[in-house]
Amino acid sequence: MSRLDQSLWAIFRAPLLVAVLSLAGLLLALFIDGPGDVVASALLASVIVATAWALARRRC
């Protein structure tokens, strides 16, 4: 599938998911102490992992 054939949903699905995960992680870290900090860290780390995966996939 070429990039011209993709719908807007297909193009913006991954960036929207990254934005939602990072916003959820930041809000959890801000408002919830204790176990919420672990979940917030995992959410924020998932954004970094997804970005690294996308960059590595693009270079291959």
N, C-alpha and C positions, 0 to 999 in steps of 0.2 A: 504494500500500500504506500503510495507516495504521500508526501506531506500535503499536497493539494487536495487529496481525497478525504482528508480527515475533517470531522465535524468540530465545532467549537468545544463540545464536551470532551472529545478525545484529546484535544490540544491542552485544555486547561484542567483536566482531571487531576493530574499529578501535582501541579503547583497549588491547586486548591486543597488537596489532601495535606500537603506540607504546611500550608498556612494554618489549617485547622489544628493539626497536631502541635505546631509550635505555640499557637495561641492557647490551647488547652494546657500545655505544659507550663507556660508562663503564668496563667491564672491559678493553676493548682499550686505552684511554688509560692505565689503571692498570698493566697488565702488559706491554705491548709498546711499545718505543721505535722511533723511526725511521719507516718507512712505515706502521706500525700507527697512529701518531698521525694521519696523514692520513685513514685509513679511519675512525678513531674520530670525528674531526671531522665527516666526511661523515655518519656515522650520527646523530650528535647534531644536526646541521643539518637532517637529514631530518625529525626530530621537530618542529622549529620550523616548517619549511615546511608540514608536514601540519596542524599546529595553525592556522597562519595561513590556509591554504586552507579548512579546515573553518569557521572563523569568518567568512571572507568569503562562503562559500557560504550560510551560515545567514542572513546579513543581507540577501541578495538576495531 
